[in-house]
Amino acid sequence: MIIAIDGTAGSGKGTLSKRLSKRLNLPYLDTGILYRKVALEFFKAEKKTTINFDNETVERVIKVIRTINFTNIEDTNSLRDDKIGLLASEISKIKAIRNILNLKQTQFVEDSIKLKEGCILDGRDIGTIILPNADIKFFITASPEVRAKRKLKEEGRANLQPHEQNCMFNDYLLKINQRDENDFNRENSPLKKAIDAYEIDTSLLTPKEVEEIAINKIYKKKT
Ligand code: DC
């Protein structure tokens, strides 16, 4: 079974994908990590957290991509850094870069079908561009405020003073809104709910509840 999962940053799509991958014994690819890896290596090479969109810069990004081994990217704190996430979302606007990373994703899908007759991919354009014929598609959302609160908790900021927590919350909220703005409004493969995707708003749900909703949809689809 081929499962496509799209959604906003921090909506819980990664958590759902990992749970489904374990439960259904299907290979999983977090496609965001490909964009993050390119952003991190570009950042290391150029020491810049912003990017220009001229041909010369695109060529330099492509040069960086050629040095990356995309099989088994280790998920590190530097890859998860906010500034790398934001740079990844800038870099992902470039069509030539998307085309290269799309090939890596297609290769993963082909290998997984041979090995396990299916896979799970999550990202922004999975249901629309990468896997338009997926057996089932999900679109995961949560309010920006909930996503900022989750991040605050994840980062273990619970022991901060209320005014410090408030300050961090506002900072996370700003970054989340900036990423949504980039991902929804870019010209190439913007984040969009596929017409046949099931939307799950995770704002008021636990990871287990989200998993059960998705599993019910998957089982219904199978029968
Ligand atoms: O899922 P993530 O937050 O790790 O993704 C980082 C950025 O990569 C995201 O803001 C946009 C880009 N991305 C993309 O354009 N297409 C994908 N399929 C996955 C991620």
Residues whose N, C-alpha, C, O or C-beta is under 5 A from the ligand:
A	BS01	DC	A9 T31 G32 I33 Y35 G85 A88 S89 S92 D122 G123 R124 D125
